[in-house]
Amino acid sequence: MREPPELADDAIAAALESSFAIRVTALVFLPVGNDAASWAYRVQAAPGPAYFLKVRAGAGPMPGAAVPGHLHRLGVPHVLAPLASSDGAPDVQVDGFTLALYPMLDARAGAEGGLSPRQWRQLGGALRQLHALPLTAELTRLVGREPFRPTRRELIADLAALLASAANDALASELAGFWRARQGVIDGLVERADALGRQLARLSFPQVLCHADLHTWNVLVDADEQPWI
C-alpha cells in the first residue's frame, strides 16, 4: 500500500512495547506490497535492532503469521517467521488491526538477480518439508481450502462491462479495442479454466499446507545468500 493505515503511530508503538517489550524510537512507513489490506513498517528499537512490522486490516488471527510460526517451531528451514509476543502469539490486535513483527533482513528479492541452483534446491527442500507436515486442528481452521476457482473470477465480466463504455477515454478505448479483437480467445480461456476447476473440485486430494503465491518476488535472499520464504 502507498498510504499508511488509519492507525496511530502511538498505538502501534504502545502495542509493540506491551507485547514485545520493545521501546520504539522510530517507526517508518514503507510504501511496498500489492495487498490492499496490509501495510509495512520499519521499526527501530532502542536499544536493539530494526524490525519489519506487518499491519493487517481487521482484528483476528493472521494466517500469514501463524503458519510460518508453526513451521519455524517444527524446524522447517528458510521460513521467515514472526516473533512471538509475550503470551506466545504470532500476532497482536490493536484498534481493529492485527500486527505481526519480524526480524528485519538485509536482503533482496529473489527476482532481483535471480536464484542460484543451490538456492532453488534449498527452496525445494523447504517446500517438500512443508507439504509433508501434518496439519494441526488450529491451522486447518485458519487456512483456506483451495476451491479451484479464481477468487477474482468476477472481475473478467466487470472489466468487459467497463471497456464497453470506455469511448470517452483514449487509453481505455485502445484497451477495449485490444480486448474485442481477442474476445474469442479470452472467452475460451475463461471457459477452459472454469471447466478444469470444476473437474478438479470433484476430485479428492489430501489437504497440505501450500504457499499459494510462491514466486521470486516473494523470496528473499539475505547477505549470506540464504533464501527465505
Protein Blocks (a to p, Z undefined) as FASTA:
>chain_A
ZZdcdddfklmmmmmmmmnopacfbdcdddedjbfkbccddddddedddddddddehidd
dfklmmmmmmmmnopahiacddddfkopabdceehiacddddddddddfkgopaafklmm
mmmmmmmmmmmpccdfklmmmpccdehiafklmmmmmmmmmmmmmmmpmklmmmmmmmmm
mmmmmmmmmmmmmmmmmmmmmpccdddddeklacfklcccdfkopacZZ
